[in-house]
Amino acid sequence: MVNSYVQNRRPPSLEDLNLITDILNIDIKDLIVSNKAQYNNG
């Protein structure tokens, strides 16, 4: 399973990400990075 992620054959499911965050005791937002550009609205 992890080997598939490392070799970029498939992304982890949200359920798997949730399990990883529970093990690492971190927020799921720390694992998910937005691919949208951030624009300054000012």
C-alpha positions in Angstrom: 0.0 0.0 0.0 2.6 2.6 1.1 4.8 1.5 -1.8 2.1 2.6 -4.2 2.1 6.0 -2.7 5.9 6.3 -2.7 6.1 5.3 -6.4 3.2 7.7 -7.2 1.0 5.0 -8.7 -2.0 6.0 -6.6 -2.8 8.6 -4.0 -3.8 7.5 -0.5 -7.5 7.5 0.3 -8.9 10.0 2.7 -9.5 7.1 5.1 -5.8 6.1 4.9 -4.8 9.7 5.4 -7.0 9.9 8.5 -5.3 6.7 9.9 -1.9 8.3 9.3 -2.9 11.5 11.0 -4.2 9.5 14.0 -0.9 7.6 14.2 1.2 10.8 13.9 -1.1 12.8 16.1 -1.3 15.7 13.5 -4.1 17.5 11.7 -5.1 16.1 8.2 -4.5 19.6 6.8 -0.8 19.0 7.4 -0.8 16.2 4.9 -3.1 17.8 2.3 -1.6 20.7 0.3 -3.8 22.7 -2.0 -2.8 22.8 -5.7 -4.7 26.0 -6.3 -2.7 29.2 -6.7 -3.1 31.7 -3.8 -4.1 35.2 -4.9 -3.9 38.3 -2.9 -7.4 39.9 -2.8 -6.0 43.3 -1.8 
